[in-house]
Amino acid sequence: MSDRFERFSAAIAERLERVRGGMTDAEFARLVADVAEVARRFEEIDARERGRSTPMPGTLPALRKPDATAT
């Protein structure tokens, strides 16, 4: 796994932690891995559609900041 993908996965885990509920560590890790993999696939599709063979180096998919009032 690349350092870029690991940083992205960590960012996803941080965002999802507040809605984790009763998930076990293994269940939560699987969810984070699935979300990161789907984001990676979409990023690759977007890169191909824009004529690049890979995503832009050094970039991570944008994550919107959660609304502070959202629960």
mmCIF file of the N, C-alpha and C atoms, coordinates in Angstrom:
data_MODEL
# 
_entry.id   MODEL 
# 
loop_
_atom_site.group_PDB 
_atom_site.id 
_atom_site.type_symbol 
_atom_site.label_atom_id 
_atom_site.label_alt_id 
_atom_site.label_comp_id 
_atom_site.label_asym_id 
_atom_site.label_entity_id 
_atom_site.label_seq_id 
_atom_site.pdbx_PDB_ins_code 
_atom_site.Cartn_x 
_atom_site.Cartn_y 
_atom_site.Cartn_z 
_atom_site.occupancy 
_atom_site.B_iso_or_equiv 
_atom_site.pdbx_formal_charge 
_atom_site.auth_seq_id 
_atom_site.auth_comp_id 
_atom_site.auth_asym_id 
_atom_site.auth_atom_id 
_atom_site.pdbx_PDB_model_num 
ATOM 1   N N  . MET A 1 1  ? 0.852   -1.166 0.000   1.00 0.00 ? 1  MET A N  1 
ATOM 2   C CA . MET A 1 1  ? 0.000   0.000  0.000   1.00 0.00 ? 1  MET A CA 1 
ATOM 3   C C  . MET A 1 1  ? 0.901   1.233  0.000   1.00 0.00 ? 1  MET A C  1 
ATOM 4   N N  . SER A 1 2  ? 0.554   2.220  -0.817  1.00 0.00 ? 2  SER A N  1 
ATOM 5   C CA . SER A 1 2  ? 1.370   3.419  -0.920  1.00 0.00 ? 2  SER A CA 1 
ATOM 6   C C  . SER A 1 2  ? 1.153   4.327  0.285   1.00 0.00 ? 2  SER A C  1 
ATOM 7   N N  . ASP A 1 3  ? 2.138   5.185  0.514   1.00 0.00 ? 3  ASP A N  1 
ATOM 8   C CA . ASP A 1 3  ? 2.037   6.155  1.597   1.00 0.00 ? 3  ASP A CA 1 
ATOM 9   C C  . ASP A 1 3  ? 0.835   7.065  1.365   1.00 0.00 ? 3  ASP A C  1 
ATOM 10  N N  . ARG A 1 4  ? 0.594   7.424  0.127   1.00 0.00 ? 4  ARG A N  1 
ATOM 11  C CA . ARG A 1 4  ? -0.539  8.283  -0.233  1.00 0.00 ? 4  ARG A CA 1 
ATOM 12  C C  . ARG A 1 4  ? -1.858  7.608  0.144   1.00 0.00 ? 4  ARG A C  1 
ATOM 13  N N  . PHE A 1 5  ? -1.986  6.324  -0.194  1.00 0.00 ? 5  PHE A N  1 
ATOM 14  C CA . PHE A 1 5  ? -3.207  5.585  0.117   1.00 0.00 ? 5  PHE A CA 1 
ATOM 15  C C  . PHE A 1 5  ? -3.370  5.437  1.634   1.00 0.00 ? 5  PHE A C  1 
ATOM 16  N N  . GLU A 1 6  ? -2.277  5.222  2.343   1.00 0.00 ? 6  GLU A N  1 
ATOM 17  C CA . GLU A 1 6  ? -2.335  5.102  3.799   1.00 0.00 ? 6  GLU A CA 1 
ATOM 18  C C  . GLU A 1 6  ? -2.781  6.413  4.446   1.00 0.00 ? 6  GLU A C  1 
ATOM 19  N N  . ARG A 1 7  ? -2.274  7.543  3.945   1.00 0.00 ? 7  ARG A N  1 
ATOM 20  C CA . ARG A 1 7  ? -2.694  8.845  4.477   1.00 0.00 ? 7  ARG A CA 1 
ATOM 21  C C  . ARG A 1 7  ? -4.171  9.087  4.193   1.00 0.00 ? 7  ARG A C  1 
ATOM 22  N N  . PHE A 1 8  ? -4.615  8.720  3.004   1.00 0.00 ? 8  PHE A N  1 
ATOM 23  C CA . PHE A 1 8  ? -6.021  8.878  2.651   1.00 0.00 ? 8  PHE A CA 1 
ATOM 24  C C  . PHE A 1 8  ? -6.890  7.988  3.536   1.00 0.00 ? 8  PHE A C  1 
ATOM 25  N N  . SER A 1 9  ? -6.467  6.748  3.752   1.00 0.00 ? 9  SER A N  1 
ATOM 26  C CA . SER A 1 9  ? -7.219  5.835  4.618   1.00 0.00 ? 9  SER A CA 1 
ATOM 27  C C  . SER A 1 9  ? -7.309  6.374  6.042   1.00 0.00 ? 9  SER A C  1 
ATOM 28  N N  . ALA A 1 10 ? -6.219  6.958  6.531   1.00 0.00 ? 10 ALA A N  1 
ATOM 29  C CA . ALA A 1 10 ? -6.225  7.538  7.878   1.00 0.00 ? 10 ALA A CA 1 
ATOM 30  C C  . ALA A 1 10 ? -7.204  8.705  7.960   1.00 0.00 ? 10 ALA A C  1 
ATOM 31  N N  . ALA A 1 11 ? -7.263  9.514  6.899   1.00 0.00 ? 11 ALA A N  1 
ATOM 32  C CA . ALA A 1 11 ? -8.196  10.637 6.872   1.00 0.00 ? 11 ALA A CA 1 
ATOM 33  C C  . ALA A 1 11 ? -9.645  10.138 6.873   1.00 0.00 ? 11 ALA A C  1 
ATOM 34  N N  . ILE A 1 12 ? -9.894  9.069  6.135   1.00 0.00 ? 12 ILE A N  1 
ATOM 35  C CA . ILE A 1 12 ? -11.243 8.487  6.106   1.00 0.00 ? 12 ILE A CA 1 
ATOM 36  C C  . ILE A 1 12 ? -11.604 7.941  7.481   1.00 0.00 ? 12 ILE A C  1 
ATOM 37  N N  . ALA A 1 13 ? -10.685 7.227  8.107   1.00 0.00 ? 13 ALA A N  1 
ATOM 38  C CA . ALA A 1 13 ? -10.941 6.663  9.438   1.00 0.00 ? 13 ALA A CA 1 
ATOM 39  C C  . ALA A 1 13 ? -11.272 7.763  10.434  1.00 0.00 ? 13 ALA A C  1 
ATOM 40  N N  . GLU A 1 14 ? -10.536 8.861  10.364  1.00 0.00 ? 14 GLU A N  1 
ATOM 41  C CA . GLU A 1 14 ? -10.784 9.975  11.272  1.00 0.00 ? 14 GLU A CA 1 
ATOM 42  C C  . GLU A 1 14 ? -12.190 10.535 11.067  1.00 0.00 ? 14 GLU A C  1 
ATOM 43  N N  . ARG A 1 15 ? -12.598 10.665 9.813   1.00 0.00 ? 15 ARG A N  1 
ATOM 44  C CA . ARG A 1 15 ? -13.921 11.207 9.511   1.00 0.00 ? 15 ARG A CA 1 
ATOM 45  C C  . ARG A 1 15 ? -15.039 10.260 9.938   1.00 0.00 ? 15 ARG A C  1 
ATOM 46  N N  . LEU A 1 16 ? -14.821 8.958  9.779   1.00 0.00 ? 16 LEU A N  1 
ATOM 47  C CA . LEU A 1 16 ? -15.874 7.983  10.085  1.00 0.00 ? 16 LEU A CA 1 
ATOM 48  C C  . LEU A 1 16 ? -15.940 7.610  11.566  1.00 0.00 ? 16 LEU A C  1 
ATOM 49  N N  . GLU A 1 17 ? -14.915 7.928  12.323  1.00 0.00 ? 17 GLU A N  1 
ATOM 50  C CA . GLU A 1 17 ? -14.854 7.530  13.728  1.00 0.00 ? 17 GLU A CA 1 
ATOM 51  C C  . GLU A 1 17 ? -16.083 8.006  14.507  1.00 0.00 ? 17 GLU A C  1 
ATOM 52  N N  . ARG A 1 18 ? -16.572 9.189  14.214  1.00 0.00 ? 18 ARG A N  1 
ATOM 53  C CA . ARG A 1 18 ? -17.691 9.733  14.993  1.00 0.00 ? 18 ARG A CA 1 
ATOM 54  C C  . ARG A 1 18 ? -19.015 9.017  14.720  1.00 0.00 ? 18 ARG A C  1 
ATOM 55  N N  . VAL A 1 19 ? -19.103 8.251  13.642  1.00 0.00 ? 19 VAL A N  1 
ATOM 56  C CA . VAL A 1 19 ? -20.331 7.509  13.342  1.00 0.00 ? 19 VAL A CA 1 
ATOM 57  C C  . VAL A 1 19 ? -20.104 5.997  13.441  1.00 0.00 ? 19 VAL A C  1 
ATOM 58  N N  . ARG A 1 20 ? -19.041 5.626  14.081  1.00 0.00 ? 20 ARG A N  1 
ATOM 59  C CA . ARG A 1 20 ? -18.649 4.215  14.184  1.00 0.00 ? 20 ARG A CA 1 
ATOM 60  C C  . ARG A 1 20 ? -19.676 3.353  14.903  1.00 0.00 ? 20 ARG A C  1 
ATOM 61  N N  . GLY A 1 21 ? -20.294 3.907  15.917  1.00 0.00 ? 21 GLY A N  1 
ATOM 62  C CA . GLY A 1 21 ? -21.290 3.159  16.670  1.00 0.00 ? 21 GLY A CA 1 
ATOM 63  C C  . GLY A 1 21 ? -20.683 1.933  17.337  1.00 0.00 ? 21 GLY A C  1 
ATOM 64  N N  . GLY A 1 22 ? -21.354 0.779  17.217  1.00 0.00 ? 22 GLY A N  1 
ATOM 65  C CA . GLY A 1 22 ? -20.926 -0.440 17.878  1.00 0.00 ? 22 GLY A CA 1 
ATOM 66  C C  . GLY A 1 22 ? -20.043 -1.348 17.038  1.00 0.00 ? 22 GLY A C  1 
ATOM 67  N N  . MET A 1 23 ? -19.432 -0.804 15.996  1.00 0.00 ? 23 MET A N  1 
ATOM 68  C CA . MET A 1 23 ? -18.575 -1.650 15.150  1.00 0.00 ? 23 MET A CA 1 
ATOM 69  C C  . MET A 1 23 ? -17.343 -2.111 15.912  1.00 0.00 ? 23 MET A C  1 
ATOM 70  N N  . THR A 1 24 ? -16.951 -3.344 15.664  1.00 0.00 ? 24 THR A N  1 
ATOM 71  C CA . THR A 1 24 ? -15.697 -3.837 16.224  1.00 0.00 ? 24 THR A CA 1 
ATOM 72  C C  . THR A 1 24 ? -14.548 -3.181 15.459  1.00 0.00 ? 24 THR A C  1 
ATOM 73  N N  . ASP A 1 25 ? -13.332 -3.315 15.976  1.00 0.00 ? 25 ASP A N  1 
ATOM 74  C CA . ASP A 1 25 ? -12.164 -2.773 15.280  1.00 0.00 ? 25 ASP A CA 1 
ATOM 75  C C  . ASP A 1 25 ? -12.037 -3.374 13.884  1.00 0.00 ? 25 ASP A C  1 
ATOM 76  N N  . ALA A 1 26 ? -12.277 -4.673 13.773  1.00 0.00 ? 26 ALA A N  1 
ATOM 77  C CA . ALA A 1 26 ? -12.158 -5.352 12.478  1.00 0.00 ? 26 ALA A CA 1 
ATOM 78  C C  . ALA A 1 26 ? -13.222 -4.855 11.497  1.00 0.00 ? 26 ALA A C  1 
ATOM 79  N N  . GLU A 1 27 ? -14.441 -4.687 11.976  1.00 0.00 ? 27 GLU A N  1 
ATOM 80  C CA . GLU A 1 27 ? -15.521 -4.190 11.112  1.00 0.00 ? 27 GLU A CA 1 
ATOM 81  C C  . GLU A 1 27 ? -15.222 -2.766 10.637  1.00 0.00 ? 27 GLU A C  1 
ATOM 82  N N  . PHE A 1 28 ? -14.740 -1.937 11.546  1.00 0.00 ? 28 PHE A N  1 
ATOM 83  C CA . PHE A 1 28 ? -14.427 -0.558 11.200  1.00 0.00 ? 28 PHE A CA 1 
ATOM 84  C C  . PHE A 1 28 ? -13.258 -0.503 10.211  1.00 0.00 ? 28 PHE A C  1 
ATOM 85  N N  . ALA A 1 29 ? -12.251 -1.305 10.427  1.00 0.00 ? 29 ALA A N  1 
ATOM 86  C CA . ALA A 1 29 ? -11.109 -1.349 9.506   1.00 0.00 ? 29 ALA A CA 1 
ATOM 87  C C  . ALA A 1 29 ? -11.552 -1.788 8.115   1.00 0.00 ? 29 ALA A C  1 
ATOM 88  N N  . ARG A 1 30 ? -12.462 -2.750 8.041   1.00 0.00 ? 30 ARG A N  1 
ATOM 89  C CA . ARG A 1 30 ? -12.993 -3.208 6.747   1.00 0.00 ? 30 ARG A CA 1 
ATOM 90  C C  . ARG A 1 30 ? -13.773 -2.087 6.051   1.00 0.00 ? 30 ARG A C  1 
ATOM 91  N N  . LEU A 1 31 ? -14.589 -1.366 6.809   1.00 0.00 ? 31 LEU A N  1 
ATOM 92  C CA . LEU A 1 31 ? -15.341 -0.246 6.247   1.00 0.00 ? 31 LEU A CA 1 
ATOM 93  C C  . LEU A 1 31 ? -14.398 0.807  5.681   1.00 0.00 ? 31 LEU A C  1 
ATOM 94  N N  . VAL A 1 32 ? -13.392 1.188  6.448   1.00 0.00 ? 32 VAL A N  1 
ATOM 95  C CA . VAL A 1 32 ? -12.425 2.195  5.989   1.00 0.00 ? 32 VAL A CA 1 
ATOM 96  C C  . VAL A 1 32 ? -11.714 1.700  4.729   1.00 0.00 ? 32 VAL A C  1 
ATOM 97  N N  . ALA A 1 33 ? -11.293 0.450  4.717   1.00 0.00 ? 33 ALA A N  1 
ATOM 98  C CA . ALA A 1 33 ? -10.610 -0.106 3.543   1.00 0.00 ? 33 ALA A CA 1 
ATOM 99  C C  . ALA A 1 33 ? -11.526 -0.097 2.319   1.00 0.00 ? 33 ALA A C  1 
ATOM 100 N N  . ASP A 1 34 ? -12.788 -0.439 2.503   1.00 0.00 ? 34 ASP A N  1 
ATOM 101 C CA . ASP A 1 34 ? -13.741 -0.447 1.389   1.00 0.00 ? 34 ASP A CA 1 
ATOM 102 C C  . ASP A 1 34 ? -13.970 0.960  0.837   1.00 0.00 ? 34 ASP A C  1 
ATOM 103 N N  . VAL A 1 35 ? -14.160 1.929  1.724   1.00 0.00 ? 35 VAL A N  1 
ATOM 104 C CA . VAL A 1 35 ? -14.392 3.309  1.290   1.00 0.00 ? 35 VAL A CA 1 
ATOM 105 C C  . VAL A 1 35 ? -13.162 3.842  0.561   1.00 0.00 ? 35 VAL A C  1 
ATOM 106 N N  . ALA A 1 36 ? -11.975 3.579  1.091   1.00 0.00 ? 36 ALA A N  1 
ATOM 107 C CA . ALA A 1 36 ? -10.743 4.051  0.455   1.00 0.00 ? 36 ALA A CA 1 
ATOM 108 C C  . ALA A 1 36 ? -10.550 3.407  -0.911  1.00 0.00 ? 36 ALA A C  1 
ATOM 109 N N  . GLU A 1 37 ? -10.869 2.135  -1.028  1.00 0.00 ? 37 GLU A N  1 
ATOM 110 C CA . GLU A 1 37 ? -10.721 1.433  -2.307  1.00 0.00 ? 37 GLU A CA 1 
ATOM 111 C C  . GLU A 1 37 ? -11.690 1.980  -3.355  1.00 0.00 ? 37 GLU A C  1 
ATOM 112 N N  . VAL A 1 38 ? -12.913 2.240  -2.961  1.00 0.00 ? 38 VAL A N  1 
ATOM 113 C CA . VAL A 1 38 ? -13.887 2.808  -3.891  1.00 0.00 ? 38 VAL A CA 1 
ATOM 114 C C  . VAL A 1 38 ? -13.424 4.193  -4.345  1.00 0.00 ? 38 VAL A C  1 
ATOM 115 N N  . ALA A 1 39 ? -12.946 5.008  -3.421  1.00 0.00 ? 39 ALA A N  1 
ATOM 116 C CA . ALA A 1 39 ? -12.443 6.341  -3.780  1.00 0.00 ? 39 ALA A CA 1 
ATOM 117 C C  . ALA A 1 39 ? -11.266 6.229  -4.744  1.00 0.00 ? 39 ALA A C  1 
ATOM 118 N N  . ARG A 1 40 ? -10.373 5.269  -4.509  1.00 0.00 ? 40 ARG A N  1 
ATOM 119 C CA . ARG A 1 40 ? -9.225  5.065  -5.397  1.00 0.00 ? 40 ARG A CA 1 
ATOM 120 C C  . ARG A 1 40 ? -9.688  4.677  -6.799  1.00 0.00 ? 40 ARG A C  1 
ATOM 121 N N  . ARG A 1 41 ? -10.671 3.799  -6.880  1.00 0.00 ? 41 ARG A N  1 
ATOM 122 C CA . ARG A 1 41 ? -11.187 3.390  -8.194  1.00 0.00 ? 41 ARG A CA 1 
ATOM 123 C C  . ARG A 1 41 ? -11.795 4.560  -8.952  1.00 0.00 ? 41 ARG A C  1 
ATOM 124 N N  . PHE A 1 42 ? -12.596 5.359  -8.261  1.00 0.00 ? 42 PHE A N  1 
ATOM 125 C CA . PHE A 1 42 ? -13.186 6.530  -8.911  1.00 0.00 ? 42 PHE A CA 1 
ATOM 126 C C  . PHE A 1 42 ? -12.111 7.514  -9.361  1.00 0.00 ? 42 PHE A C  1 
ATOM 127 N N  . GLU A 1 43 ? -11.084 7.662  -8.560  1.00 0.00 ? 43 GLU A N  1 
ATOM 128 C CA . GLU A 1 43 ? -9.984  8.558  -8.919  1.00 0.00 ? 43 GLU A CA 1 
ATOM 129 C C  . GLU A 1 43 ? -9.286  8.066  -10.187 1.00 0.00 ? 43 GLU A C  1 
ATOM 130 N N  . GLU A 1 44 ? -9.071  6.754  -10.296 1.00 0.00 ? 44 GLU A N  1 
ATOM 131 C CA . GLU A 1 44 ? -8.451  6.192  -11.497 1.00 0.00 ? 44 GLU A CA 1 
ATOM 132 C C  . GLU A 1 44 ? -9.337  6.399  -12.725 1.00 0.00 ? 44 GLU A C  1 
ATOM 133 N N  . ILE A 1 45 ? -10.629 6.214  -12.565 1.00 0.00 ? 45 ILE A N  1 
ATOM 134 C CA . ILE A 1 45 ? -11.564 6.428  -13.680 1.00 0.00 ? 45 ILE A CA 1 
ATOM 135 C C  . ILE A 1 45 ? -11.500 7.886  -14.122 1.00 0.00 ? 45 ILE A C  1 
ATOM 136 N N  . ASP A 1 46 ? -11.523 8.800  -13.158 1.00 0.00 ? 46 ASP A N  1 
ATOM 137 C CA . ASP A 1 46 ? -11.448 10.220 -13.471 1.00 0.00 ? 46 ASP A CA 1 
ATOM 138 C C  . ASP A 1 46 ? -10.143 10.551 -14.201 1.00 0.00 ? 46 ASP A C  1 
ATOM 139 N N  . ALA A 1 47 ? -9.039  9.986  -13.751 1.00 0.00 ? 47 ALA A N  1 
ATOM 140 C CA . ALA A 1 47 ? -7.748  10.240 -14.398 1.00 0.00 ? 47 ALA A CA 1 
ATOM 141 C C  . ALA A 1 47 ? -7.767  9.759  -15.848 1.00 0.00 ? 47 ALA A C  1 
ATOM 142 N N  . ARG A 1 48 ? -8.302  8.578  -16.085 1.00 0.00 ? 48 ARG A N  1 
ATOM 143 C CA . ARG A 1 48 ? -8.380  8.055  -17.454 1.00 0.00 ? 48 ARG A CA 1 
ATOM 144 C C  . ARG A 1 48 ? -9.245  8.953  -18.339 1.00 0.00 ? 48 ARG A C  1 
ATOM 145 N N  . GLU A 1 49 ? -10.368 9.415  -17.808 1.00 0.00 ? 49 GLU A N  1 
ATOM 146 C CA . GLU A 1 49 ? -11.253 10.276 -18.580 1.00 0.00 ? 49 GLU A CA 1 
ATOM 147 C C  . GLU A 1 49 ? -10.602 11.606 -18.921 1.00 0.00 ? 49 GLU A C  1 
ATOM 148 N N  . ARG A 1 50 ? -9.656  12.030 -18.102 1.00 0.00 ? 50 ARG A N  1 
ATOM 149 C CA . ARG A 1 50 ? -8.941  13.282 -18.349 1.00 0.00 ? 50 ARG A CA 1 
ATOM 150 C C  . ARG A 1 50 ? -7.653  13.060 -19.142 1.00 0.00 ? 50 ARG A C  1 
ATOM 151 N N  . GLY A 1 51 ? -7.438  11.823 -19.585 1.00 0.00 ? 51 GLY A N  1 
ATOM 152 C CA . GLY A 1 51 ? -6.276  11.532 -20.413 1.00 0.00 ? 51 GLY A CA 1 
ATOM 153 C C  . GLY A 1 51 ? -4.993  11.262 -19.656 1.00 0.00 ? 51 GLY A C  1 
ATOM 154 N N  . ARG A 1 52 ? -5.089  11.032 -18.359 1.00 0.00 ? 52 ARG A N  1 
ATOM 155 C CA . ARG A 1 52 ? -3.893  10.688 -17.573 1.00 0.00 ? 52 ARG A CA 1 
ATOM 156 C C  . ARG A 1 52 ? -3.942  9.198  -17.272 1.00 0.00 ? 52 ARG A C  1 
ATOM 157 N N  . SER A 1 53 ? -2.777  8.596  -17.178 1.00 0.00 ? 53 SER A N  1 
ATOM 158 C CA . SER A 1 53 ? -2.757  7.166  -16.864 1.00 0.00 ? 53 SER A CA 1 
ATOM 159 C C  . SER A 1 53 ? -2.936  6.913  -15.372 1.00 0.00 ? 53 SER A C  1 
ATOM 160 N N  . THR A 1 54 ? -2.590  7.894  -14.552 1.00 0.00 ? 54 THR A N  1 
ATOM 161 C CA . THR A 1 54 ? -2.721  7.763  -13.098 1.00 0.00 ? 54 THR A CA 1 
ATOM 162 C C  . THR A 1 54 ? -3.206  9.090  -12.525 1.00 0.00 ? 54 THR A C  1 
ATOM 163 N N  . PRO A 1 55 ? -3.688  9.085  -11.275 1.00 0.00 ? 55 PRO A N  1 
ATOM 164 C CA . PRO A 1 55 ? -4.075  10.341 -10.640 1.00 0.00 ? 55 PRO A CA 1 
ATOM 165 C C  . PRO A 1 55 ? -2.876  11.280 -10.531 1.00 0.00 ? 55 PRO A C  1 
ATOM 166 N N  . MET A 1 56 ? -3.142  12.550 -10.354 1.00 0.00 ? 56 MET A N  1 
ATOM 167 C CA . MET A 1 56 ? -2.075  13.535 -10.204 1.00 0.00 ? 56 MET A CA 1 
ATOM 168 C C  . MET A 1 56 ? -1.196  13.152 -9.019  1.00 0.00 ? 56 MET A C  1 
ATOM 169 N N  . PRO A 1 57 ? 0.125   13.121 -9.207  1.00 0.00 ? 57 PRO A N  1 
ATOM 170 C CA . PRO A 1 57 ? 1.027   12.773 -8.109  1.00 0.00 ? 57 PRO A CA 1 
ATOM 171 C C  . PRO A 1 57 ? 0.889   13.726 -6.932  1.00 0.00 ? 57 PRO A C  1 
ATOM 172 N N  . GLY A 1 58 ? 0.925   13.167 -5.733  1.00 0.00 ? 58 GLY A N  1 
ATOM 173 C CA . GLY A 1 58 ? 0.899   13.979 -4.525  1.00 0.00 ? 58 GLY A CA 1 
ATOM 174 C C  . GLY A 1 58 ? -0.454  14.530 -4.143  1.00 0.00 ? 58 GLY A C  1 
ATOM 175 N N  . THR A 1 59 ? -1.496  14.110 -4.840  1.00 0.00 ? 59 THR A N  1 
ATOM 176 C CA . THR A 1 59 ? -2.820  14.625 -4.504  1.00 0.00 ? 59 THR A CA 1 
ATOM 177 C C  . THR A 1 59 ? -3.625  13.550 -3.789  1.00 0.00 ? 59 THR A C  1 
ATOM 178 N N  . LEU A 1 60 ? -4.518  13.983 -2.988  1.00 0.00 ? 60 LEU A N  1 
ATOM 179 C CA . LEU A 1 60 ? -5.464  13.086 -2.324  1.00 0.00 ? 60 LEU A CA 1 
ATOM 180 C C  . LEU A 1 60 ? -6.855  13.531 -2.721  1.00 0.00 ? 60 LEU A C  1 
ATOM 181 N N  . PRO A 1 61 ? -7.785  12.599 -2.836  1.00 0.00 ? 61 PRO A N  1 
ATOM 182 C CA . PRO A 1 61 ? -9.161  13.021 -3.117  1.00 0.00 ? 61 PRO A CA 1 
ATOM 183 C C  . PRO A 1 61 ? -9.629  14.000 -2.041  1.00 0.00 ? 61 PRO A C  1 
ATOM 184 N N  . ALA A 1 62 ? -10.370 14.991 -2.444  1.00 0.00 ? 62 ALA A N  1 
ATOM 185 C CA . ALA A 1 62 ? -10.839 16.019 -1.505  1.00 0.00 ? 62 ALA A CA 1 
ATOM 186 C C  . ALA A 1 62 ? -11.889 15.445 -0.572  1.00 0.00 ? 62 ALA A C  1 
ATOM 187 N N  . LEU A 1 63 ? -11.748 15.765 0.689   1.00 0.00 ? 63 LEU A N  1 
ATOM 188 C CA . LEU A 1 63 ? -12.745 15.398 1.701   1.00 0.00 ? 63 LEU A CA 1 
ATOM 189 C C  . LEU A 1 63 ? -13.323 16.700 2.231   1.00 0.00 ? 63 LEU A C  1 
ATOM 190 N N  . ARG A 1 64 ? -14.623 16.837 2.104   1.00 0.00 ? 64 ARG A N  1 
ATOM 191 C CA . ARG A 1 64 ? -15.268 18.035 2.655   1.00 0.00 ? 64 ARG A CA 1 
ATOM 192 C C  . ARG A 1 64 ? -15.249 17.984 4.164   1.00 0.00 ? 64 ARG A C  1 
ATOM 193 N N  . LYS A 1 65 ? -15.111 19.145 4.777   1.00 0.00 ? 65 LYS A N  1 
ATOM 194 C CA . LYS A 1 65 ? -15.192 19.227 6.224   1.00 0.00 ? 65 LYS A CA 1 
ATOM 195 C C  . LYS A 1 65 ? -16.636 18.965 6.637   1.00 0.00 ? 65 LYS A C  1 
ATOM 196 N N  . PRO A 1 66 ? -16.839 18.136 7.669   1.00 0.00 ? 66 PRO A N  1 
ATOM 197 C CA . PRO A 1 66 ? -18.219 17.875 8.106   1.00 0.00 ? 66 PRO A CA 1 
ATOM 198 C C  . PRO A 1 66 ? -18.846 19.116 8.690   1.00 0.00 ? 66 PRO A C  1 
ATOM 199 N N  . ASP A 1 67 ? -20.139 19.232 8.521   1.00 0.00 ? 67 ASP A N  1 
ATOM 200 C CA . ASP A 1 67 ? -20.899 20.323 9.103   1.00 0.00 ? 67 ASP A CA 1 
ATOM 201 C C  . ASP A 1 67 ? -20.880 20.156 10.607  1.00 0.00 ? 67 ASP A C  1 
ATOM 202 N N  . ALA A 1 68 ? -20.487 21.171 11.323  1.00 0.00 ? 68 ALA A N  1 
ATOM 203 C CA . ALA A 1 68 ? -20.367 21.089 12.786  1.00 0.00 ? 68 ALA A CA 1 
ATOM 204 C C  . ALA A 1 68 ? -21.707 20.816 13.451  1.00 0.00 ? 68 ALA A C  1 
ATOM 205 N N  . THR A 1 69 ? -22.799 21.147 12.786  1.00 0.00 ? 69 THR A N  1 
ATOM 206 C CA . THR A 1 69 ? -24.121 20.923 13.382  1.00 0.00 ? 69 THR A CA 1 
ATOM 207 C C  . THR A 1 69 ? -24.694 19.565 13.034  1.00 0.00 ? 69 THR A C  1 
ATOM 208 N N  . ALA A 1 70 ? -24.053 18.844 12.110  1.00 0.00 ? 70 ALA A N  1 
ATOM 209 C CA . ALA A 1 70 ? -24.568 17.520 11.691  1.00 0.00 ? 70 ALA A CA 1 
ATOM 210 C C  . ALA A 1 70 ? -24.316 16.507 12.781  1.00 0.00 ? 70 ALA A C  1 
ATOM 211 N N  . THR A 1 71 ? -25.231 15.551 12.885  1.00 0.00 ? 71 THR A N  1 
ATOM 212 C CA . THR A 1 71 ? -25.052 14.481 13.875  1.00 0.00 ? 71 THR A CA 1 
ATOM 213 C C  . THR A 1 71 ? -25.038 13.156 13.191  1.00 0.00 ? 71 THR A C  1 
# 
